[in-house]
Every structure is written in structure tokens, then in C-alpha cells.
Amino acid sequence: MTFEAYEAVVDESGFEARGRERQALSLGIDRLERLQKGRFSLEDLVESLLYVRRLWTIFIEDLAHPENGLPDKLRADIISIGLWVVKEADRLREERSNDVMQLIEINRLIRDAL
């Protein structure tokens, strides 16, 4: 395999990974929007918030990995956002907050930046 062919595969796999991340964030946003509209059971609330929490935990773990190719400052910034998302999802699940809109907005911003 030539270097150019390898580079094309790597570029393509990165593009595919971003697409999967966008899909995962979109699913989380859809779930959060249902919560915002008030159309949910307690089970839906817990499942939706745990989905968002697990998704961001995966992102944080990936960003913290030394081989992650993003610049250190960007990685640190996204990790900070992720920690806030996890904490906010927990606050909503524990009924210490009822403002789903901030979670929706930050997830949209991150998704749209991918």
C-alpha cells in the first residue's frame, strides 16, 4: 500500500468517525428535545439523560487518550464542556435542575462543529 493510499484510508475513516459522532449527538439531541417538550415518562427521562451522559463519557475518554490527534488546548476545552454536560445531565436526572435547553444547545454546537 502506498503512502497516498494509506492517507486516503485514514482520512476516510476520520470522516466516517465524525459522521458517527454527529449521528450519536443527533440522537441525544432528539431525546433531550422530547424532554424539553414534556412528552416523556420517568423511564424516558432517565434513559435519555443516561444516554447523553454515556456518550460524553466516551468522548471524554477518547479526548484524554494521549494518542488523540487534536491539539491539546482544543482537547482540554472539549473535555471541560463534556464534564459540564455530564454534571448537568446528572442534575436534571436528580431533579436539581429543569433547564434542558442548555444541554440541547451545547450538544447542537458540538455536533454542528464536527
C-alpha distances in whole Angstrom, upper triangle without the diagonal:
4,7,8,6,7,10,11,10,13,15,15,16,19,20,21,22,25,26,26,28,30,31,32,34,36,37,39,40,42,43,45,46,48,49,50,52,54,53,52,53,53,50,48,49,48,45,44,44,42,39,39,40,37,35,36,36,32,31,33,31,28,29,31,28,27,23,24,23,26,28,31,34,32,31,35,37,35,36,39,39,38,41,43,42,42,46,47,46,48,51,51,50,53,55,55,54,54,52,49,48,47,44,43,43,41,38,38,38,35,33,34,32,29
4,5,5,6,9,10,11,12,14,15,17,19,20,21,23,25,26,27,29,30,32,33,35,36,38,39,41,42,44,45,46,48,50,51,53,55,54,53,54,54,52,50,50,49,46,45,45,44,41,40,41,38,35,36,36,33,32,33,32,28,29,31,28,27,23,24,22,25,27,30,33,31,31,34,36,34,35,39,39,38,41,43,42,43,46,47,46,48,51,51,51,54,56,56,54,54,52,49,48,47,44,43,43,41,38,38,37,34,33,33,31,28
4,5,5,6,9,10,10,12,14,15,16,18,20,21,23,24,26,27,29,30,31,33,34,36,37,39,40,42,43,45,47,48,49,51,53,52,51,53,53,50,48,48,47,44,43,43,42,39,38,39,36,33,34,34,31,29,31,30,26,26,28,25,24,20,21,19,22,24,26,29,28,28,31,32,31,32,36,36,35,38,40,39,40,43,44,44,46,49,49,49,52,53,53,52,52,50,47,46,44,42,41,40,38,36,36,35,32,31,31,29,26
4,5,5,6,9,10,10,12,14,15,16,18,20,21,23,24,26,27,29,30,32,33,35,36,37,39,41,42,43,45,47,47,49,51,51,50,52,52,50,47,47,47,44,42,42,41,38,37,38,36,33,33,34,31,29,31,30,26,27,29,26,25,22,22,19,22,24,27,29,28,28,31,32,31,32,36,35,35,38,40,39,40,43,44,43,46,48,48,48,51,53,53,51,51,48,45,44,43,41,40,39,37,35,34,33,30,29,29,27,24
4,5,5,6,9,10,11,12,14,15,16,18,20,21,23,24,26,27,29,30,31,33,35,36,37,39,41,42,44,45,46,48,50,49,48,50,50,48,45,46,45,42,41,41,40,37,36,37,35,32,32,33,30,28,31,29,26,27,29,26,26,22,22,20,22,25,28,30,29,28,32,33,31,32,36,35,34,38,40,38,39,43,43,42,45,47,47,47,50,52,52,50,50,48,45,44,42,40,39,38,36,34,34,33,30,29,29,27,24
4,5,5,6,9,10,11,12,14,15,16,18,20,21,23,24,26,27,29,30,32,33,35,36,38,39,40,42,44,45,47,49,48,47,48,48,46,43,44,43,40,39,39,37,34,34,34,32,29,30,30,27,25,27,26,23,24,26,23,22,18,18,17,20,22,25,28,26,25,29,30,28,30,33,33,32,35,37,36,36,40,41,40,42,45,45,45,48,49,50,48,48,46,43,42,41,38,37,37,35,32,32,31,28,27,28,26,23
4,5,5,6,8,10,11,12,14,15,17,18,20,21,23,24,26,27,29,30,32,33,35,36,37,39,41,42,43,45,47,46,46,47,47,45,43,43,42,39,37,38,36,33,32,33,31,28,28,29,26,24,26,25,21,22,24,22,21,17,17,15,17,20,23,25,23,23,27,28,26,28,31,31,30,33,35,34,35,38,39,38,41,43,43,43,46,48,48,46,46,44,41,40,38,36,35,34,32,30,30,29,26,25,25,23,20
4,5,5,6,9,10,10,12,14,15,16,18,20,21,23,24,26,27,29,30,31,33,35,36,37,39,41,42,43,45,45,44,46,46,44,41,42,41,38,36,37,36,33,32,33,31,28,28,29,26,24,27,26,22,23,26,24,23,20,19,17,19,21,25,27,24,24,28,29,27,28,32,31,30,33,35,34,35,38,39,38,40,43,43,43,46,47,48,46,45,43,40,39,38,35,34,33,31,29,29,28,25,24,24,22,19
4,5,5,6,9,10,10,12,14,15,16,18,20,21,22,24,25,27,29,30,31,33,35,36,38,39,40,42,44,43,42,44,44,41,39,40,39,36,34,35,33,30,30,31,28,26,26,27,24,22,25,24,20,22,24,22,22,18,17,16,18,22,24,27,24,24,27,28,26,27,31,30,29,32,34,32,33,37,37,36,39,41,41,41,44,46,46,44,44,42,39,38,37,34,33,33,31,28,28,28,25,23,24,22,19
4,5,5,6,9,10,10,12,14,15,16,18,20,21,22,24,26,27,28,30,32,33,34,36,38,39,41,43,42,41,43,42,40,38,38,37,34,33,33,32,28,28,29,26,23,24,24,21,19,22,21,17,18,21,18,18,14,14,12,15,18,21,23,21,20,24,25,23,24,27,27,26,29,31,30,30,34,35,34,36,39,39,39,42,43,43,42,42,40,37,36,34,32,31,31,28,26,26,25,22,21,22,20,17
4,6,5,6,9,10,11,12,14,15,17,19,20,21,23,25,26,27,29,31,32,33,35,36,37,39,41,40,40,42,42,40,37,37,37,34,32,32,31,28,27,28,26,23,24,25,21,20,22,22,18,18,21,20,20,16,15,13,14,17,20,22,20,19,23,24,22,24,27,26,25,28,30,29,30,33,34,33,36,38,38,38,41,43,43,41,41,38,35,34,33,30,29,29,26,24,24,23,20,19,19,17,14
4,5,5,6,9,10,11,12,14,15,17,18,20,21,23,25,26,27,29,30,31,33,35,36,37,40,39,38,40,40,38,35,36,35,32,31,31,30,27,26,28,26,22,23,25,21,20,23,22,19,20,23,21,22,18,17,15,17,20,23,25,22,21,25,25,23,25,28,27,26,29,31,29,30,34,34,33,35,38,37,37,41,42,42,41,40,38,34,34,32,30,29,28,27,24,23,23,20,19,19,18,14
4,5,5,6,9,10,10,12,14,15,16,18,20,21,23,24,26,27,29,30,32,33,34,36,38,37,36,38,38,35,33,33,33,30,28,29,28,24,24,25,23,20,21,22,18,17,20,19,16,17,20,18,19,16,14,14,15,19,22,24,21,20,23,24,21,22,26,25,23,27,29,27,27,31,32,30,33,35,35,35,38,40,40,38,38,36,33,32,31,28,27,27,25,23,23,23,19,18,19,18,14
4,5,5,6,9,10,10,12,14,15,16,18,20,21,22,24,26,27,28,30,32,32,35,37,36,35,37,37,35,32,32,32,29,27,27,26,23,22,23,21,18,18,20,16,15,17,17,14,14,18,16,17,14,12,11,12,16,18,20,17,16,20,20,18,19,23,22,21,24,26,24,25,29,29,28,31,33,33,33,36,38,38,36,36,34,30,30,28,26,25,25,22,20,20,19,16,15,16,14,11
4,5,5,6,9,10,11,12,14,15,16,19,20,21,23,25,26,27,29,31,31,33,35,34,34,36,36,34,31,32,31,29,26,27,26,23,22,24,22,19,19,21,18,16,19,20,16,17,20,19,20,18,15,14,14,18,21,22,18,18,22,21,19,21,24,22,21,25,26,24,26,29,29,28,31,33,33,33,36,38,38,36,35,33,30,29,27,25,24,23,22,19,18,18,16,14,14,13,9
4,5,5,6,9,10,11,12,14,15,17,19,20,21,23,24,25,27,29,30,32,34,33,32,34,34,32,29,30,29,26,24,25,25,21,21,22,20,17,18,20,17,16,19,19,16,17,21,20,21,18,16,16,16,20,22,24,20,20,23,23,20,21,25,23,21,25,26,24,25,29,29,27,30,33,32,32,35,36,37,35,34,32,29,28,28,25,23,24,22,19,19,19,16,14,15,15,11
4,5,5,6,9,10,11,12,14,15,17,18,20,21,23,24,26,27,28,30,32,31,30,32,32,30,27,28,27,24,22,23,22,18,18,19,17,14,15,16,13,12,15,15,12,14,17,16,18,16,13,13,14,18,20,21,18,16,20,20,17,18,21,20,18,21,23,21,22,25,26,24,27,30,29,29,32,34,34,32,32,30,27,26,25,22,21,22,20,17,17,17,14,12,14,14,10
4,5,5,6,9,10,10,12,14,15,16,18,20,21,22,24,26,26,28,30,30,29,31,31,30,27,27,26,24,22,22,22,18,17,19,17,14,14,16,14,12,15,16,13,14,17,17,19,17,14,13,13,16,19,19,16,15,18,18,15,17,20,18,17,20,21,19,21,24,24,23,26,28,28,28,31,32,33,31,30,28,25,24,23,20,19,19,17,14,14,14,11,9,11,10,6
4,5,5,6,9,10,10,12,14,15,16,19,20,21,23,25,25,27,29,28,28,30,30,28,25,26,26,23,21,22,22,18,17,19,18,14,16,18,16,14,18,19,16,17,20,20,22,20,17,17,17,20,22,23,19,19,22,21,18,20,22,20,19,22,23,21,22,25,25,24,27,29,28,28,32,32,33,31,30,28,24,24,23,20,19,19,18,15,14,15,12,9,11,11,8
4,5,5,6,9,10,11,12,14,15,17,18,20,21,23,24,26,28,27,26,28,28,26,23,23,23,20,18,19,19,15,15,17,15,12,14,16,13,12,16,16,14,16,19,19,21,20,17,17,17,21,23,23,20,19,22,21,17,19,21,19,17,21,22,19,20,24,23,21,24,27,26,26,29,30,31,29,29,27,23,23,23,20,18,19,18,14,15,16,13,10,13,13,10
4,5,5,6,8,10,11,12,14,15,16,18,20,21,22,24,26,26,25,27,27,25,22,22,21,19,17,17,17,13,12,14,13,9,10,13,10,9,13,14,12,13,16,17,20,18,15,16,15,18,20,20,17,15,18,17,14,15,18,16,14,17,18,16,17,20,20,19,21,24,23,23,27,28,28,27,26,24,21,20,19,16,15,16,14,11,12,13,10,8,11,11,8
4,5,5,6,9,10,10,12,14,15,16,18,20,20,22,24,24,24,26,26,25,22,22,22,19,17,17,18,14,13,16,15,11,12,15,14,12,15,17,15,16,20,20,23,21,18,18,17,20,22,22,18,17,20,18,15,17,19,16,15,19,19,16,18,21,20,19,22,24,23,24,27,28,28,26,25,23,19,19,18,15,14,14,13,10,9,11,9,5,8,9,7
4,5,5,6,9,10,10,12,14,15,17,19,20,21,23,22,22,24,24,22,19,20,20,17,15,17,17,13,12,15,15,11,13,16,14,14,17,19,17,18,22,22,25,23,20,21,20,23,25,25,21,20,23,22,18,19,22,19,17,20,21,17,19,22,21,19,22,25,23,23,27,27,29,26,25,23,20,19,19,16,14,16,15,11,11,14,12,8,11,13,11
4,5,5,6,9,10,11,12,14,16,17,19,20,22,21,20,22,22,20,17,17,17,14,12,13,13,9,9,12,11,8,10,13,11,11,14,16,15,16,19,20,23,22,19,20,20,23,24,24,20,19,21,20,16,17,19,17,14,17,18,15,15,19,18,16,19,21,20,20,23,24,26,24,23,21,18,18,18,14,13,15,14,10,11,14,11,9,12,14,12
4,5,5,6,9,10,10,12,14,15,16,18,20,20,19,21,21,20,17,17,17,15,12,12,13,10,8,11,11,8,9,13,12,11,14,16,15,16,19,20,23,23,19,20,19,22,22,22,18,18,19,18,14,15,17,14,12,15,15,12,14,17,16,14,17,19,18,19,22,23,24,21,20,18,15,15,14,11,10,11,10,6,8,10,8,6,10,11,10
4,5,5,6,9,10,10,12,14,15,16,19,18,18,20,21,20,17,17,18,15,12,14,15,12,10,14,14,11,13,16,15,14,18,20,19,20,23,24,27,26,23,24,22,25,26,25,22,21,23,21,17,19,20,17,16,19,18,15,17,20,18,16,20,21,19,20,23,24,25,22,21,19,15,14,15,12,10,12,12,8,8,11,10,7,10,13,12
4,5,5,6,9,10,11,13,14,16,17,16,15,18,18,17,13,14,15,12,9,12,12,9,9,13,13,10,13,16,15,15,18,20,19,21,24,25,28,27,24,25,24,27,28,27,24,23,24,23,19,20,22,18,16,19,19,15,16,19,18,15,18,20,18,18,22,22,24,22,20,19,15,15,16,13,11,14,14,10,11,14,13,11,13,16,15
4,5,5,6,9,10,11,12,14,16,15,14,16,17,15,12,12,12,10,7,8,10,7,6,9,10,8,10,13,13,13,16,18,18,19,22,23,27,26,23,25,23,26,26,25,22,21,22,20,17,18,19,15,13,16,15,12,13,15,14,11,15,17,14,15,18,19,20,18,17,15,12,13,13,10,8,11,11,8,10,13,12,10,13,16,15
4,5,5,6,9,10,10,12,14,14,14,17,18,17,13,13,14,13,9,10,13,10,8,12,14,11,12,16,16,16,18,21,21,21,24,26,29,28,25,26,24,26,27,26,22,22,23,21,17,19,19,16,15,17,16,12,14,17,14,12,16,17,15,16,19,19,20,18,16,14,10,10,11,8,6,9,10,7,7,11,11,9,12,15,15
4,5,5,6,9,10,11,13,12,12,15,17,16,12,12,14,13,9,11,14,11,11,14,16,14,15,19,19,18,21,23,23,24,27,29,32,31,28,29,27,30,30,29,26,25,26,24,21,22,23,19,18,20,19,16,17,19,17,15,18,19,16,17,20,20,22,19,17,15,12,12,14,11,9,12,13,10,10,14,14,12,14,17,17
4,5,5,7,9,10,11,10,9,12,13,12,8,9,11,9,6,8,11,9,9,12,14,13,14,17,18,18,20,23,23,24,26,28,32,31,28,30,28,31,31,30,27,26,27,25,21,22,22,19,17,19,18,14,15,17,15,12,15,16,13,13,17,17,19,17,15,14,10,12,14,11,9,13,14,11,12,16,16,14,17,20,20
4,5,5,6,9,10,10,10,13,13,13,10,9,11,10,7,8,11,10,9,12,14,13,14,17,18,18,20,22,23,24,26,28,31,31,28,30,28,30,30,28,25,25,25,23,20,20,20,17,16,17,16,12,13,15,12,10,13,14,11,12,15,15,16,14,12,10,7,8,10,8,6,10,11,10,11,14,15,14,16,19,19
4,5,5,6,9,9,10,14,15,15,12,11,14,13,10,11,15,13,12,15,18,16,17,20,21,21,23,26,26,26,29,31,34,34,31,32,30,32,32,30,27,27,27,25,22,23,23,19,19,20,18,15,17,18,15,13,17,17,14,15,18,17,19,16,13,11,8,8,11,10,7,10,13,11,11,15,16,15,16,19,20
4,5,5,6,6,7,10,12,13,9,9,12,12,9,11,14,14,13,16,18,18,19,22,23,23,25,27,28,29,31,33,36,36,33,34,33,35,35,34,30,30,30,28,25,26,26,22,21,23,21,17,19,20,17,14,17,17,14,14,18,17,19,16,13,13,10,11,14,13,11,14,16,14,15,18,19,18,20,23,23
4,5,5,6,6,9,10,11,8,7,10,11,8,9,13,13,12,15,17,17,18,21,22,23,24,27,28,28,30,32,36,36,33,35,33,34,34,33,30,29,29,27,24,25,24,21,20,21,19,16,16,17,14,12,14,14,10,11,14,13,15,13,10,10,7,10,12,11,10,14,16,14,15,19,20,19,21,24,24
4,5,8,9,12,13,15,12,10,14,14,11,12,16,16,14,17,20,19,19,22,24,24,25,28,29,29,31,34,37,37,34,35,33,34,34,32,30,29,29,26,24,25,24,20,20,21,19,16,17,18,14,13,16,15,11,13,16,14,15,12,9,8,6,7,10,10,9,12,14,14,14,17,19,19,20,23,24
4,6,8,12,14,16,13,12,15,16,13,15,18,18,17,20,22,22,23,25,27,27,28,31,32,32,34,37,40,40,37,38,36,37,37,36,33,33,33,30,27,28,28,24,24,25,22,19,21,21,18,16,19,18,15,16,19,16,18,15,12,11,10,10,14,14,12,15,18,17,17,20,22,21,22,25,26
4,6,9,11,13,11,10,14,15,13,14,17,18,18,20,22,22,23,26,28,28,29,32,33,33,35,38,41,41,38,40,38,39,39,37,35,34,34,31,29,29,29,25,25,25,23,20,21,21,18,16,18,17,13,14,17,14,17,14,11,12,10,12,16,15,14,17,20,19,19,23,24,23,25,28,29
4,7,10,12,9,10,13,14,12,14,17,17,18,20,22,22,24,26,27,28,30,32,33,34,36,38,41,41,38,40,38,40,40,39,36,35,35,33,30,31,30,27,26,27,25,22,22,23,20,17,19,19,15,15,18,16,19,17,14,15,13,15,18,17,16,19,21,20,20,24,25,24,25,28,29
4,7,8,6,6,10,10,10,12,14,15,16,18,20,20,22,24,25,26,28,30,31,32,34,36,39,40,37,39,37,39,39,38,35,34,34,32,29,29,29,26,24,25,23,20,20,21,18,16,17,17,14,13,16,14,18,16,13,15,13,15,18,17,16,19,21,20,21,24,25,24,26,29,29
4,5,5,6,9,10,10,12,14,15,17,18,20,21,23,24,26,27,29,30,32,33,35,36,40,41,38,40,39,41,40,39,37,35,35,34,31,30,30,27,26,26,25,21,21,21,19,16,17,17,14,12,15,14,18,17,15,17,15,18,21,19,19,22,24,22,24,27,27,26,29,31,31
4,5,5,6,9,10,11,12,14,16,16,18,20,21,22,24,26,27,28,30,32,33,35,38,39,37,39,38,40,39,38,36,34,34,32,30,29,28,26,24,24,23,20,19,19,17,14,14,15,12,9,11,11,15,15,13,16,15,18,20,18,19,22,23,22,24,27,27,26,29,31,31
4,5,5,6,8,10,11,12,14,15,16,18,20,21,22,24,25,27,28,30,31,33,37,37,35,37,36,39,38,37,35,33,33,32,29,28,28,26,23,23,23,20,18,19,18,14,15,16,13,11,13,14,17,17,16,18,16,20,21,19,19,23,23,22,24,27,26,25,28,31,30
4,6,5,6,8,10,10,12,14,15,16,18,20,21,23,24,26,27,28,30,32,35,36,33,35,34,37,36,35,33,31,31,30,27,26,27,24,22,22,21,18,17,19,17,13,14,16,13,11,14,14,17,17,15,16,14,17,19,16,16,20,21,19,20,24,23,22,25,28,27
4,6,5,6,8,10,11,12,14,16,17,18,20,21,23,24,26,27,28,31,34,35,32,34,33,35,34,33,31,29,29,28,25,24,24,21,19,20,18,15,15,15,13,10,11,12,9,7,10,10,14,13,11,13,11,14,16,14,14,18,18,17,19,22,22,21,24,26,26
4,6,5,6,8,10,10,12,14,15,16,18,20,21,22,24,26,27,29,32,33,31,33,32,34,33,33,30,28,28,27,24,23,23,21,18,18,18,15,13,14,13,9,10,11,9,6,9,11,14,14,13,15,13,17,17,15,16,19,19,18,20,23,22,22,25,27,27
4,6,5,6,9,10,10,12,14,15,16,18,20,21,23,24,25,27,31,31,29,31,30,33,32,32,29,27,28,27,23,23,23,21,18,19,19,15,14,16,15,11,12,14,12,10,13,14,17,17,16,17,14,17,18,15,16,19,19,17,19,22,21,20,24,26,25
4,5,5,6,9,10,11,13,14,16,17,18,20,21,23,24,26,30,30,28,30,28,31,30,30,27,25,26,24,21,21,21,18,16,17,16,13,12,14,13,9,11,13,11,9,13,14,16,15,14,14,11,14,15,12,12,16,16,13,16,19,18,17,20,22,22
4,5,5,6,9,10,11,12,14,15,16,18,20,21,22,25,28,29,26,29,27,29,28,27,25,23,23,22,19,18,18,16,13,14,13,10,9,11,9,6,7,10,8,7,10,12,13,12,12,13,10,13,13,10,11,15,14,13,15,18,17,17,20,22,22
4,5,5,6,8,10,10,12,14,15,16,18,20,21,23,26,27,25,27,26,29,28,27,25,23,23,22,19,18,18,17,14,14,14,11,9,11,11,8,8,12,10,8,12,14,16,15,15,16,14,17,16,13,14,18,16,14,18,20,18,18,22,23,22
4,5,5,6,9,10,11,12,14,15,17,18,20,22,25,25,23,25,24,27,27,26,24,22,22,22,18,17,19,16,13,14,15,12,10,13,13,9,11,14,13,12,15,17,18,18,17,17,14,16,16,13,13,16,15,13,15,18,16,15,19,20,19
4,6,5,6,9,10,11,12,14,15,16,18,20,24,24,21,24,22,24,24,23,21,19,19,18,15,14,15,13,10,12,12,8,8,11,10,7,10,13,12,11,15,16,17,16,16,15,12,14,13,9,10,13,12,9,12,15,13,13,16,18,17
4,5,5,6,9,10,10,12,14,15,16,19,22,23,21,23,22,24,23,23,20,18,18,17,14,13,14,12,9,9,10,7,5,8,9,6,8,11,11,10,13,15,16,15,16,16,13,16,14,11,13,15,13,12,15,17,15,15,19,19,19
4,5,5,6,9,10,11,12,14,15,17,21,21,19,22,21,24,23,23,21,18,19,19,15,14,15,14,10,11,13,10,8,12,13,10,11,15,15,13,16,19,19,19,20,19,17,19,18,14,16,18,16,13,17,18,16,16,20,20,19
4,5,5,6,9,10,11,12,14,16,19,20,17,19,19,21,21,21,18,16,17,17,13,12,14,13,9,11,13,10,9,13,14,11,13,16,16,16,19,20,21,20,20,19,16,18,17,13,14,16,14,11,14,15,13,12,16,17,15
4,5,5,6,8,10,10,12,14,18,18,16,18,17,19,18,18,15,13,14,13,10,9,11,9,6,8,10,7,7,11,11,10,12,15,15,15,18,20,20,19,20,18,16,17,15,12,13,15,12,10,13,14,11,12,16,15,15
4,5,5,6,9,10,10,12,16,17,15,18,17,19,18,19,17,14,14,15,12,9,12,11,7,8,11,9,7,11,13,12,12,16,17,16,18,21,21,20,21,21,18,20,18,15,17,18,15,14,17,18,15,16,19,19,17
4,5,5,6,9,10,11,15,15,13,16,16,18,18,19,17,13,15,16,12,11,14,13,10,11,14,12,11,15,16,15,16,19,20,19,22,24,24,24,24,23,21,22,20,17,18,19,17,14,17,18,14,15,18,18,16
4,5,5,6,9,10,13,14,11,13,12,15,15,15,13,10,12,12,9,8,11,10,8,10,13,11,11,14,16,15,17,20,20,20,23,25,24,23,24,23,20,21,19,15,17,17,14,12,15,15,11,12,16,14,13
4,5,5,6,9,12,13,11,14,13,14,13,14,12,9,9,11,8,5,9,9,6,8,11,11,10,13,15,15,16,19,20,20,22,24,24,23,24,23,21,22,19,16,18,18,15,14,17,16,13,15,18,17,15
4,5,5,6,10,11,10,13,13,15,14,16,14,11,12,14,11,9,12,13,10,11,14,14,13,16,18,17,18,21,22,22,24,26,26,26,27,26,24,25,23,20,21,22,19,17,20,20,16,18,21,19,18
4,5,5,9,9,7,10,10,13,13,15,13,9,12,13,11,10,13,14,11,13,16,16,15,18,20,20,21,24,25,25,27,29,29,28,29,28,25,26,23,20,22,22,19,17,20,19,15,16,19,17,15
4,5,8,9,6,9,8,10,9,11,9,6,8,10,8,7,11,12,10,12,15,15,15,18,19,20,21,23,25,25,27,29,28,27,29,27,25,25,22,20,21,21,17,16,19,17,14,16,18,16,14
4,6,9,7,11,10,11,9,12,11,7,8,11,10,8,11,13,11,12,15,16,15,18,20,20,21,24,25,26,27,29,28,28,30,28,26,27,24,22,24,24,20,19,22,21,17,19,22,19,18
4,5,6,9,10,12,11,14,13,10,11,14,13,11,15,16,15,16,19,19,18,21,23,23,24,27,28,28,30,32,32,31,33,31,29,30,27,25,26,26,23,21,24,23,19,21,23,21,19
4,6,8,10,11,10,13,13,10,12,15,15,13,17,19,17,18,22,22,22,24,26,27,27,30,32,32,33,36,35,34,36,34,32,33,30,27,29,29,25,24,26,25,21,23,25,22,20
4,6,9,11,11,14,14,11,14,17,16,15,19,20,19,20,23,23,23,26,28,28,29,32,33,33,35,37,37,36,37,35,33,33,31,28,29,29,25,24,26,25,21,22,24,21,19
4,6,8,9,12,11,8,12,14,12,12,16,17,16,18,21,21,21,24,25,25,27,29,30,31,33,35,34,33,34,32,30,30,27,25,26,25,22,21,22,21,17,18,20,17,15
4,7,9,12,10,9,12,14,13,14,17,18,18,20,22,22,23,26,27,28,29,32,33,33,35,37,36,35,36,34,31,31,28,26,27,26,22,21,23,21,17,18,20,16,14
4,6,8,7,6,10,11,10,12,15,15,15,18,20,20,21,24,25,25,27,29,30,31,33,35,34,33,33,31,29,28,25,23,24,23,19,19,20,18,15,16,17,14,12
4,6,5,6,9,10,11,12,14,16,16,18,20,21,22,24,26,27,29,30,32,33,35,36,35,33,34,32,30,29,26,25,26,24,20,21,22,19,16,18,19,15,15
4,6,5,6,9,10,10,12,14,15,16,18,20,21,22,24,26,27,29,30,31,33,34,33,32,33,31,29,29,25,24,26,24,20,21,23,20,17,20,21,17,17
4,5,5,6,9,10,11,12,14,15,17,18,20,21,23,24,26,27,29,30,32,33,31,30,31,29,28,27,23,22,24,22,18,19,21,18,16,19,19,16,17
4,5,5,6,8,10,11,12,14,15,16,18,20,21,22,24,26,27,28,30,31,30,28,29,27,25,24,21,20,21,19,15,16,17,14,12,15,16,12,13
4,5,5,6,9,10,10,12,14,15,16,18,20,21,22,24,26,27,28,30,29,27,29,26,25,24,21,19,21,20,16,16,18,16,13,15,17,14,14
4,6,5,6,9,10,10,12,14,15,17,18,20,21,23,24,26,27,28,27,26,27,25,24,24,20,19,21,20,16,17,19,17,14,17,19,16,16
4,5,5,6,9,10,11,13,14,16,17,18,20,21,23,24,26,27,25,24,25,22,21,21,17,16,18,16,13,14,16,13,11,15,16,14,15
4,5,5,6,9,10,10,12,14,15,16,18,20,21,22,24,25,24,23,24,21,19,19,16,14,16,15,11,11,14,11,9,12,14,12,12
4,5,5,6,9,10,10,12,14,15,17,18,20,21,22,24,23,22,23,21,20,20,17,15,17,17,13,13,16,14,12,15,17,15,15
4,5,5,6,9,10,11,12,14,16,17,18,20,21,22,21,20,21,19,19,19,15,14,16,16,12,13,16,14,13,16,18,16,17
4,5,5,6,9,10,10,12,14,15,16,18,20,21,19,18,19,17,15,15,12,10,13,12,8,10,12,11,9,13,15,14,15
4,5,5,6,9,10,10,12,14,15,16,18,20,19,18,19,17,15,16,13,11,13,13,10,10,13,12,10,13,16,15,15
4,5,5,6,9,10,11,12,14,15,17,18,17,16,18,17,16,17,14,12,15,15,12,13,16,16,14,16,19,18,19
4,5,5,6,8,10,10,12,14,15,16,14,13,15,14,13,14,11,9,13,13,10,11,15,14,13,16,18,18,19
4,5,5,6,9,10,10,12,14,15,14,13,14,12,11,12,9,7,10,11,8,9,12,13,11,14,16,16,17
4,6,5,6,9,10,11,12,14,14,13,15,14,13,15,12,10,13,14,12,12,15,16,14,16,19,19,20
4,5,5,6,9,10,10,12,11,11,13,13,12,15,12,10,14,15,13,14,17,18,17,19,22,22,23
4,5,5,6,9,10,10,9,8,10,9,9,11,9,7,11,13,11,12,15,16,16,18,20,21,22
4,5,5,6,9,10,10,9,10,10,9,11,10,8,11,13,12,12,15,17,16,17,20,21,22
4,5,5,6,8,8,9,11,12,11,15,14,11,15,17,16,15,19,20,19,21,24,25,25
4,6,5,6,5,6,8,10,10,13,12,11,15,17,16,16,20,21,21,22,25,26,27
4,5,5,6,5,6,8,8,11,11,10,13,15,15,15,18,20,20,21,24,25,26
4,5,8,8,9,11,11,14,15,13,15,18,18,17,20,22,22,23,25,27,27
4,6,8,10,12,13,17,16,15,18,20,20,20,23,25,25,26,29,30,30
4,5,7,10,11,15,15,15,17,19,20,20,23,25,25,26,28,30,31
4,7,10,12,15,14,14,17,19,19,20,23,24,24,26,28,29,31
4,6,8,11,11,11,14,16,16,17,20,21,22,23,25,27,28
4,6,9,10,11,12,14,16,17,18,20,21,22,24,26,28
4,6,7,8,10,11,12,14,15,17,18,20,21,23,25
4,6,5,6,9,10,11,12,15,16,17,18,20,22
4,5,5,6,9,10,10,12,14,15,16,18,20
4,5,5,6,9,10,11,12,14,15,17,19
4,5,5,6,9,10,11,12,14,16,17
4,6,5,6,9,10,10,12,14,16
4,5,5,6,9,10,10,12,15
4,5,5,6,9,10,11,13
4,5,5,6,8,10,11
4,5,5,6,8,10
4,6,5,6,9
4,6,5,7
4,5,5
4,6
4
